[in-house]
Amino acid sequence: MRRPRKPDAAAGEADERTVRTAALALLAGRDFAREELAKRLAGRGYQPAIVESVVAGLVAERLLSESRFTAQFIRQHAARGHGPLRIRMDLRERGVADTDIDEALATAGEDWAAVAREARRKRFGAAGPADFRERARQGRFLQYRGFSSEQIRAALGPGDDIEP
């Protein structure tokens, strides 16, 4: 785990070019949401007005794109076995607007039931739950991962042959 970076003493006097260079260095590593990048830069001690100006400039130049970040985030987290509810929560924490999240999830093209089945298979193996207790345990795991009850039922199978 990374330690938080201490604000730079000279960062308070930094000009727009210095802040832009710092922002581009961060963007070279990965995409960021607009608010997330602004918080990172402010955490380094740069003036909020300059940070906002630089972030707005990067958006105008299309070097920073909320929709690109959101789509990439959804792809990455779906590949990790996370469901749409958890992904939505994580994107909200990063400052992405609900309307952007809804649009990105709708256009993601993910089969969430298949993602849930794969997450269950990776964790518990190919065989389905043998009894009610195991079914509940696997269901809680998928719920924690951010899947809806409908997606969990699809991942666990019918369960008609399980004794309570």
Backbone as a chain_set.jsonl record, in Angstrom:
{"seq": "MRRPRKPDAAAGEADERTVRTAALALLAGRDFAREELAKRLAGRGYQPAIVESVVAGLVAERLLSESRFTAQFIRQHAARGHGPLRIRMDLRERGVADTDIDEALATAGEDWAAVAREARRKRFGAAGPADFRERARQGRFLQYRGFSSEQIRAALGPGDDIEP", "coords": {"N": [[0.835, -1.172, 0.0], [0.505, 2.191, -0.825], [2.07, 5.01, 0.66], [0.579, 8.084, 1.672], [1.279, 10.964, -0.213], [3.33, 13.643, 0.766], [2.474, 17.094, 0.794], [4.128, 19.24, -1.436], [6.423, 21.774, -0.638], [6.988, 23.827, -2.422], [4.897, 23.556, -4.104], [2.664, 25.127, -3.693], [3.279, 27.54, -4.924], [3.348, 26.855, -7.551], [3.162, 27.079, -11.101], [0.809, 27.065, -13.88], [1.865, 25.468, -15.903], [3.57, 23.697, -14.546], [1.727, 22.284, -12.997], [0.229, 21.122, -15.027], [2.166, 19.451, -16.156], [2.545, 17.678, -14.025], [-0.024, 16.56, -13.96], [-0.141, 15.308, -16.473], [1.862, 13.436, -16.105], [0.66, 11.785, -14.223], [-1.517, 10.89, -15.763], [-0.151, 9.44, -17.646], [0.278, 7.032, -16.49], [-2.273, 5.829, -16.027], [-5.791, 6.078, -16.866], [-7.901, 8.617, -15.454], [-10.744, 9.677, -13.546], [-12.312, 12.842, -13.835], [-12.748, 14.286, -11.366], [-11.256, 12.705, -9.646], [-8.618, 13.032, -10.584], [-8.294, 15.77, -10.101], [-8.434, 15.794, -7.297], [-6.138, 14.321, -6.691], [-4.119, 16.026, -7.633], [-4.597, 18.296, -6.074], [-4.043, 17.186, -3.625], [-1.34, 17.103, -3.734], [-0.661, 19.599, -3.143], [-1.079, 21.716, -4.917], [-2.511, 24.794, -6.103], [-6.04, 25.162, -5.891], [-7.498, 26.636, -7.872], [-5.759, 26.727, -10.049], [-5.453, 24.005, -10.505], [-8.073, 23.306, -11.276], [-8.279, 24.769, -13.636], [-6.278, 23.559, -15.211], [-7.222, 20.908, -15.351], [-9.642, 21.333, -16.708], [-8.604, 22.224, -19.133], [-7.263, 19.901, -19.999], [-9.445, 18.223, -20.401], [-10.723, 19.599, -22.478], [-8.822, 19.253, -24.459], [-9.097, 16.615, -24.855], [-7.477, 14.835, -23.551], [-8.111, 13.948, -21.151], [-10.757, 12.005, -20.351], [-13.913, 11.391, -19.248], [-15.8, 9.493, -20.086], [-14.23, 7.617, -21.448], [-12.591, 6.757, -19.346], [-14.568, 5.62, -17.668], [-15.66, 3.52, -19.248], [-13.382, 1.908, -19.575], [-12.846, 1.286, -16.918], [-15.11, -0.231, -16.23], [-14.78, -2.458, -17.941], [-12.341, -3.529, -16.939], [-13.002, -4.168, -14.254], [-15.16, -5.905, -14.529], [-13.839, -8.014, -15.7], [-12.409, -8.825, -13.502], [-14.324, -10.057, -12.071], [-16.288, -8.554, -10.83], [-19.506, -7.222, -10.115], [-22.236, -5.22, -11.544], [-23.371, -3.567, -9.552], [-21.406, -3.158, -7.612], [-19.425, -2.013, -9.2], [-20.712, 0.339, -9.946], [-20.838, 1.626, -7.429], [-18.079, 1.953, -6.889], [-17.358, 3.678, -8.983], [-18.88, 5.919, -8.356], [-17.573, 6.708, -6.015], [-15.287, 7.685, -7.133], [-16.094, 9.995, -8.243], [-17.644, 10.049, -10.569], [-20.468, 10.933, -12.471], [-23.874, 9.893, -11.903], [-25.514, 9.647, -14.189], [-23.633, 9.3, -16.23], [-22.537, 6.891, -15.411], [-24.754, 5.157, -15.593], [-25.215, 5.233, -18.367], [-22.784, 4.194, -19.338], [-22.757, 1.603, -18.208], [-24.989, 0.554, -19.487], [-24.159, 0.495, -22.134], [-22.008, -1.158, -22.037], [-22.072, -3.829, -22.758], [-21.773, -6.179, -21.381], [-22.433, -9.473, -20.256], [-23.87, -9.899, -17.472], [-24.813, -11.999, -15.918], [-23.305, -14.107, -16.875], [-20.777, -13.23, -16.127], [-21.072, -13.38, -13.369], [-21.461, -16.149, -13.084], [-18.935, -17.056, -13.886], [-17.281, -15.887, -11.928], [-18.231, -17.235, -9.666], [-17.545, -19.86, -10.393], [-14.734, -19.694, -10.506], [-14.143, -19.223, -7.842], [-15.419, -21.301, -6.365], [-15.345, -23.661, -7.842], [-16.309, -25.996, -10.493], [-18.561, -27.592, -9.963], [-21.916, -27.218, -8.858], [-23.574, -25.701, -5.96], [-23.98, -27.944, -3.229], [-25.748, -28.145, -1.098], [-28.276, -26.317, 0.784], [-27.055, -24.551, 2.564], [-24.485, -24.174, 1.472], [-25.225, -23.026, -0.936], [-26.3, -20.61, -0.03], [-23.992, -19.478, 1.028], [-22.374, -19.152, -1.266], [-24.03, -17.423, -2.641], [-23.938, -15.147, -0.978], [-21.276, -14.443, -1.355], [-21.31, -13.689, -4.082], [-23.081, -11.587, -3.913], [-21.622, -9.766, -2.392], [-19.688, -9.236, -4.279], [-21.102, -7.638, -5.969], [-23.343, -8.297, -7.531], [-26.72, -8.549, -8.753], [-29.742, -9.924, -7.293], [-31.092, -11.419, -9.207], [-29.05, -11.998, -11.062], [-27.422, -13.5, -9.425], [-29.05, -15.726, -8.892], [-29.106, -16.774, -11.485], [-26.432, -17.49, -11.75], [-26.087, -19.427, -9.786], [-27.778, -21.452, -10.506], [-30.794, -23.514, -10.844], [-31.487, -24.831, -8.344], [-33.499, -26.5, -7.441], [-33.209, -29.118, -6.678], [-32.008, -29.104, -4.227], [-31.852, -29.737, -0.798], [-33.334, -28.016, 1.922]], "CA": [[0.0, 0.0, 0.0], [1.296, 3.404, -0.928], [1.906, 6.042, 1.672], [0.137, 9.348, 1.074], [2.364, 11.859, -0.551], [3.312, 14.905, 1.485], [2.435, 18.24, -0.108], [5.397, 19.871, -1.744], [6.471, 23.15, -0.143], [6.969, 24.719, -3.574], [3.708, 23.304, -4.91], [1.748, 26.243, -3.535], [3.644, 28.594, -5.858], [3.507, 26.256, -8.869], [2.39, 27.691, -12.17], [-0.071, 26.164, -14.627], [2.687, 24.52, -16.665], [4.036, 22.683, -13.603], [0.569, 21.457, -12.643], [-0.089, 20.34, -16.237], [3.183, 18.398, -16.254], [2.214, 16.683, -12.994], [-1.248, 15.877, -14.391], [0.217, 14.416, -17.585], [2.629, 12.321, -15.545], [-0.326, 10.874, -13.638], [-2.288, 10.298, -16.86], [0.698, 8.5, -18.378], [0.164, 5.741, -15.823], [-3.604, 5.275, -16.24], [-6.846, 7.08, -16.974], [-8.508, 9.074, -14.214], [-11.942, 10.486, -13.625], [-11.987, 14.263, -13.683], [-12.675, 14.642, -9.946], [-10.166, 11.941, -9.047], [-7.368, 13.691, -10.954], [-8.237, 17.047, -9.39], [-8.097, 15.495, -5.901], [-4.726, 13.922, -6.645], [-3.278, 17.209, -7.797], [-4.785, 19.129, -4.885], [-3.337, 16.492, -2.55], [0.089, 17.422, -3.854], [-0.468, 20.957, -2.669], [-1.257, 22.732, -5.949], [-3.624, 25.714, -5.894], [-7.283, 24.641, -6.476], [-7.887, 27.359, -9.088], [-4.876, 26.28, -11.129], [-5.8, 22.603, -10.767], [-9.323, 23.278, -12.04], [-7.976, 25.277, -14.972], [-5.505, 22.534, -15.927], [-8.116, 19.767, -15.611], [-10.561, 21.759, -17.773], [-7.821, 22.224, -20.367], [-7.036, 18.513, -20.414], [-10.726, 17.728, -20.915], [-10.922, 20.247, -23.775], [-7.873, 18.637, -25.403], [-9.471, 15.191, -24.892], [-6.456, 14.029, -22.893], [-8.828, 13.43, -19.986], [-12.111, 11.709, -20.805], [-14.704, 10.665, -18.247], [-16.442, 8.328, -20.714], [-13.179, 6.626, -21.701], [-12.238, 6.208, -18.045], [-15.67, 4.797, -17.172], [-15.727, 2.297, -20.048], [-12.211, 1.091, -19.253], [-13.033, 0.829, -15.534], [-16.113, -1.299, -16.26], [-14.151, -3.641, -18.55], [-11.355, -4.086, -16.014], [-13.609, -4.731, -13.057], [-15.949, -7.061, -14.945], [-12.863, -9.086, -15.895], [-12.017, -9.279, -12.164], [-15.446, -10.75, -11.456], [-17.134, -7.629, -10.078], [-20.803, -6.993, -10.714], [-22.577, -3.831, -11.852], [-23.666, -2.779, -8.35], [-20.122, -2.768, -7.01], [-18.766, -1.111, -10.141], [-21.403, 1.62, -9.8], [-20.397, 2.211, -6.173], [-16.685, 2.373, -7.033], [-17.307, 4.846, -9.86], [-19.397, 7.056, -7.586], [-16.499, 7.131, -5.113], [-14.29, 8.394, -7.926], [-16.679, 11.252, -8.689], [-18.331, 9.959, -11.852], [-21.898, 11.238, -12.335], [-24.769, 8.745, -12.056], [-25.977, 9.526, -15.576], [-22.521, 8.724, -16.996], [-22.422, 5.494, -14.999], [-25.878, 4.432, -16.193], [-24.97, 5.13, -19.806], [-21.64, 3.299, -19.575], [-23.168, 0.232, -17.894], [-25.932, 0.114, -20.514], [-23.451, 0.259, -23.395], [-20.826, -1.992, -21.8], [-22.204, -5.086, -23.49], [-21.407, -7.302, -20.522], [-23.463, -10.411, -19.811], [-23.557, -9.911, -16.052], [-25.071, -13.341, -15.378], [-22.132, -14.911, -17.239], [-19.676, -12.765, -15.275], [-21.344, -13.941, -12.042], [-21.177, -17.596, -13.162], [-17.481, -17.243, -13.948], [-16.741, -15.536, -10.608], [-18.591, -18.355, -8.794], [-16.751, -21.02, -10.797], [-13.341, -19.477, -10.096], [-14.032, -19.282, -6.38], [-15.946, -22.522, -5.755], [-15.218, -24.829, -8.701], [-17.33, -26.19, -11.527], [-19.782, -28.2, -9.414], [-22.814, -26.283, -8.193], [-23.707, -25.891, -4.509], [-24.561, -29.247, -2.91], [-26.849, -28.016, -0.139], [-28.801, -24.974, 0.957], [-26.055, -23.747, 3.268], [-23.444, -23.821, 0.498], [-25.87, -22.12, -1.891], [-26.375, -19.314, 0.64], [-22.616, -18.978, 1.136], [-21.966, -18.693, -2.59], [-24.861, -16.26, -2.94], [-23.385, -13.998, -0.244], [-20.043, -14.076, -2.041], [-21.667, -12.971, -5.304], [-23.703, -10.328, -3.506], [-20.498, -8.902, -2.023], [-19.024, -8.86, -5.522], [-21.882, -6.595, -6.635], [-24.324, -8.814, -8.473], [-28.112, -8.465, -8.31], [-30.287, -11.232, -6.918], [-31.402, -12.127, -10.454], [-27.783, -12.496, -11.595], [-26.96, -14.541, -8.495], [-29.854, -16.927, -9.178], [-28.639, -17.32, -12.762], [-25.099, -18.073, -11.551], [-26.168, -20.597, -8.911], [-28.611, -22.487, -11.113], [-32.158, -23.585, -10.332], [-31.533, -25.163, -6.924], [-34.702, -27.265, -7.121], [-32.845, -30.422, -6.12], [-31.27, -28.903, -2.974], [-32.652, -29.838, 0.422], [-33.05, -26.908, 2.856]], "C": [[0.882, 1.237, 0.0], [1.028, 4.336, 0.24], [1.41, 7.305, 0.987], [1.324, 10.265, 0.861], [2.227, 13.16, 0.224], [3.259, 16.051, 0.484], [3.817, 18.871, -0.238], [5.366, 21.314, -1.268], [6.371, 24.139, -1.294], [5.706, 24.561, -4.401], [2.713, 24.447, -4.815], [2.023, 27.377, -4.515], [3.75, 28.077, -7.292], [2.634, 26.967, -9.899], [1.597, 26.625, -12.924], [0.725, 25.111, -15.39], [3.181, 23.382, -15.77], [2.901, 21.724, -13.235], [0.186, 20.574, -13.823], [0.9, 19.191, -16.399], [2.907, 17.288, -15.237], [0.981, 15.886, -13.396], [-0.948, 14.894, -15.524], [1.032, 13.217, -17.102], [1.683, 11.301, -14.907], [-1.111, 10.155, -14.736], [-1.468, 9.321, -17.699], [0.589, 7.102, -17.777], [-1.169, 5.057, -16.065], [-4.594, 6.414, -16.419], [-7.392, 7.415, -15.595], [-9.853, 9.694, -14.527], [-11.531, 11.923, -13.34], [-11.786, 14.642, -12.21], [-11.507, 13.945, -9.254], [-8.811, 12.588, -9.348], [-7.218, 15.014, -10.204], [-7.876, 16.834, -7.919], [-6.635, 15.108, -5.756], [-3.806, 15.133, -6.705], [-3.389, 18.133, -6.589], [-4.068, 18.513, -3.692], [-1.841, 16.722, -2.579], [0.378, 18.871, -3.483], [-0.625, 22.045, -3.713], [-2.515, 23.554, -5.667], [-4.889, 25.181, -6.586], [-7.698, 25.337, -7.777], [-7.043, 26.912, -10.288], [-5.189, 24.841, -11.502], [-7.051, 22.527, -11.632], [-9.105, 23.747, -13.472], [-7.246, 24.224, -15.811], [-6.397, 21.351, -16.296], [-9.088, 20.119, -16.73], [-9.845, 21.783, -19.121], [-7.565, 20.818, -20.891], [-8.309, 17.875, -20.974], [-10.971, 18.307, -22.31], [-10.016, 19.641, -24.852], [-8.122, 17.139, -25.584], [-8.341, 14.29, -24.377], [-7.027, 13.387, -21.634], [-10.273, 13.25, -20.412], [-12.823, 10.85, -19.769], [-15.319, 9.399, -18.852], [-15.414, 7.233, -21.009], [-12.758, 5.949, -20.405], [-13.312, 5.224, -17.561], [-15.756, 3.473, -17.929], [-14.572, 1.358, -19.713], [-12.346, 0.497, -17.852], [-14.018, -0.339, -15.488], [-15.507, -2.569, -16.839], [-13.191, -4.319, -17.58], [-12.019, -4.795, -14.841], [-14.534, -5.905, -13.371], [-15.014, -8.262, -15.153], [-12.37, -9.638, -14.56], [-13.143, -10.01, -11.442], [-16.318, -9.855, -10.595], [-18.421, -7.385, -10.848], [-21.121, -5.518, -10.881], [-22.866, -2.978, -10.621], [-22.38, -2.295, -7.682], [-19.381, -1.784, -7.899], [-19.387, 0.286, -10.038], [-20.931, 2.346, -8.534], [-18.961, 2.743, -6.283], [-16.557, 3.607, -7.921], [-17.846, 6.091, -9.164], [-18.325, 7.599, -6.646], [-15.429, 7.932, -5.848], [-14.845, 9.676, -8.552], [-17.355, 11.222, -10.036], [-19.833, 10.153, -11.614], [-22.748, 9.988, -12.596], [-25.238, 8.562, -13.492], [-24.893, 8.915, -16.461], [-22.347, 7.24, -16.668], [-23.518, 4.663, -15.647], [-25.645, 4.199, -17.681], [-23.848, 4.124, -20.104], [-22.005, 1.848, -19.281], [-24.118, -0.313, -18.954], [-25.223, -0.231, -21.822], [-22.244, -0.668, -23.239], [-20.892, -3.311, -22.552], [-21.79, -6.298, -22.686], [-22.633, -8.176, -20.253], [-23.183, -10.653, -18.333], [-23.828, -11.267, -15.408], [-23.878, -14.257, -15.687], [-20.92, -14.511, -16.399], [-19.837, -13.348, -13.873], [-21.057, -15.446, -12.027], [-19.678, -17.857, -13.139], [-16.829, -16.928, -12.601], [-17.023, -16.673, -9.619], [-17.731, -19.582, -9.104], [-15.299, -20.882, -10.358], [-13.166, -19.664, -8.595], [-14.368, -20.662, -5.822], [-15.837, -23.775, -6.621], [-16.413, -25.0, -9.621], [-18.637, -26.748, -10.976], [-20.608, -27.151, -8.685], [-22.888, -26.558, -6.698], [-24.475, -27.182, -4.199], [-25.742, -29.133, -1.945], [-27.229, -26.541, 0.019], [-27.777, -24.046, 1.608], [-24.951, -23.275, 2.319], [-23.989, -22.848, -0.548], [-25.936, -20.702, -1.302], [-24.986, -18.681, 0.734], [-22.133, -18.416, -0.202], [-22.772, -17.458, -3.017], [-24.35, -15.01, -2.24], [-22.089, -13.504, -0.897], [-20.357, -13.243, -3.287], [-22.331, -11.631, -4.988], [-22.618, -9.314, -3.122], [-19.769, -8.394, -3.268], [-19.829, -7.86, -6.341], [-22.869, -7.073, -7.666], [-25.724, -8.71, -7.877], [-28.615, -9.862, -7.975], [-30.641, -12.054, -8.156], [-30.141, -12.746, -11.054], [-27.222, -13.605, -10.723], [-27.731, -15.826, -8.733], [-29.403, -17.586, -10.476], [-27.291, -18.022, -12.598], [-25.159, -19.354, -10.739], [-26.994, -21.731, -9.507], [-29.947, -22.583, -10.396], [-32.266, -23.914, -8.85], [-32.75, -25.959, -6.495], [-34.384, -28.581, -6.417], [-32.115, -30.325, -4.783], [-32.237, -28.964, -1.808], [-32.328, -28.687, 1.354], [-32.503, -27.389, 4.175]], "O": [[1.871, 1.318, 0.728], [-0.093, 4.433, 0.738], [1.779, 7.574, -0.157], [2.248, 10.319, 1.673], [1.134, 13.716, 0.326], [3.916, 15.999, -0.556], [4.557, 19.008, 0.736], [4.372, 22.008, -1.478], [5.734, 25.183, -1.156], [5.466, 25.353, -5.312], [1.986, 24.708, -5.774], [1.103, 28.099, -4.898], [4.208, 28.811, -8.168], [1.518, 27.397, -9.603], [1.707, 25.433, -12.635], [0.281, 23.968, -15.503], [3.207, 22.227, -16.196], [3.094, 20.51, -13.172], [-0.146, 19.403, -13.639], [0.505, 18.078, -16.744], [3.022, 16.104, -15.553], [0.937, 14.672, -13.198], [-1.453, 13.771, -15.523], [0.901, 12.114, -17.634], [1.885, 10.094, -15.039], [-1.344, 8.95, -14.647], [-2.031, 8.469, -18.387], [0.786, 6.106, -18.472], [-1.214, 3.846, -16.284], [-4.275, 7.574, -16.157], [-7.349, 6.591, -14.681], [-10.081, 10.178, -15.635], [-10.522, 12.176, -12.682], [-10.774, 15.246, -11.854], [-10.853, 14.522, -8.385], [-7.956, 12.68, -8.467], [-6.131, 15.338, -9.726], [-7.1, 17.605, -7.355], [-5.97, 15.52, -4.805], [-2.85, 15.252, -5.938], [-2.389, 18.689, -6.134], [-3.543, 19.231, -2.841], [-1.157, 16.556, -1.57], [1.528, 19.31, -3.507], [-0.33, 23.205, -3.425], [-3.467, 23.058, -5.062], [-4.824, 24.787, -7.75], [-8.2, 24.681, -8.689], [-7.556, 26.742, -11.394], [-5.192, 24.491, -12.682], [-7.092, 21.776, -12.606], [-9.677, 23.191, -14.409], [-7.565, 24.028, -16.984], [-6.336, 20.849, -17.418], [-9.335, 19.297, -17.611], [-10.425, 21.403, -20.138], [-7.643, 20.577, -22.096], [-8.249, 17.081, -21.912], [-11.38, 17.585, -23.219], [-10.406, 19.534, -26.014], [-7.442, 16.479, -26.37], [-8.269, 13.115, -24.736], [-6.489, 12.405, -21.123], [-10.942, 14.212, -20.788], [-12.398, 9.738, -19.456], [-15.354, 8.354, -18.202], [-15.704, 6.049, -20.837], [-12.587, 4.731, -20.356], [-12.994, 4.128, -17.1], [-15.908, 2.418, -17.314], [-14.767, 0.149, -19.584], [-11.998, -0.663, -17.63], [-13.784, -1.322, -14.785], [-15.701, -3.65, -16.284], [-13.223, -5.539, -17.417], [-11.63, -5.907, -14.484], [-14.672, -6.811, -12.549], [-15.367, -9.392, -14.816], [-11.956, -10.795, -14.487], [-12.952, -10.523, -10.339], [-17.021, -10.349, -9.713], [-18.425, -7.345, -12.079], [-20.371, -4.66, -10.417], [-22.624, -1.771, -10.649], [-22.293, -1.148, -7.243], [-18.778, -0.83, -7.408], [-18.676, 1.29, -10.044], [-20.657, 3.545, -8.571], [-18.666, 3.847, -5.826], [-15.74, 4.487, -7.647], [-17.327, 7.19, -9.359], [-18.185, 8.813, -6.497], [-14.746, 8.763, -5.248], [-14.146, 10.36, -9.3], [-17.621, 12.28, -10.606], [-20.394, 9.602, -10.667], [-22.384, 9.136, -13.407], [-25.347, 7.43, -13.963], [-25.191, 8.108, -17.341], [-22.045, 6.434, -17.548], [-23.252, 3.59, -16.187], [-25.856, 3.096, -18.187], [-23.964, 3.307, -21.017], [-21.606, 0.951, -20.025], [-24.068, -1.497, -19.286], [-25.639, -1.144, -22.535], [-21.537, -0.931, -24.212], [-19.857, -3.851, -22.942], [-21.485, -7.345, -23.258], [-23.735, -7.668, -20.047], [-22.364, -11.501, -17.978], [-23.147, -11.646, -14.455], [-23.491, -15.081, -14.858], [-20.127, -15.366, -16.006], [-18.856, -13.762, -13.256], [-20.477, -15.959, -11.07], [-19.208, -18.766, -12.456], [-15.915, -17.636, -12.18], [-16.154, -17.033, -8.824], [-17.25, -20.258, -8.195], [-14.699, -21.849, -9.889], [-12.157, -20.202, -8.14], [-13.692, -21.147, -4.914], [-16.206, -24.858, -6.168], [-17.393, -24.259, -9.545], [-19.711, -26.41, -11.475], [-20.065, -26.3, -7.98], [-22.325, -27.543, -6.22], [-25.492, -27.474, -4.829], [-26.649, -29.964, -1.988], [-26.587, -25.65, -0.537], [-27.662, -22.881, 1.229], [-24.538, -22.116, 2.362], [-23.277, -21.946, -0.99], [-25.66, -19.721, -1.993], [-24.837, -17.475, 0.537], [-21.552, -17.332, -0.254], [-22.245, -16.562, -3.676], [-24.328, -13.932, -2.833], [-21.842, -12.301, -0.978], [-19.734, -12.206, -3.514], [-22.155, -10.657, -5.721], [-22.698, -8.143, -3.492], [-19.292, -7.259, -3.299], [-19.312, -7.291, -7.302], [-23.204, -6.332, -8.59], [-25.9, -8.772, -6.66], [-27.988, -10.86, -8.331], [-30.497, -13.277, -8.14], [-30.165, -13.892, -11.503], [-26.613, -14.547, -11.229], [-27.14, -16.905, -8.773], [-29.324, -18.812, -10.56], [-27.042, -19.04, -13.243], [-24.373, -20.272, -10.972], [-26.905, -22.866, -9.039], [-30.21, -21.834, -9.455], [-33.086, -23.309, -8.159], [-33.011, -26.082, -5.298], [-35.199, -29.094, -5.65], [-31.651, -31.336, -4.256], [-33.294, -28.334, -1.821], [-31.151, -28.397, 1.569], [-32.218, -26.579, 5.058]]}, "num_chains": 1, "name": "protein.A"}
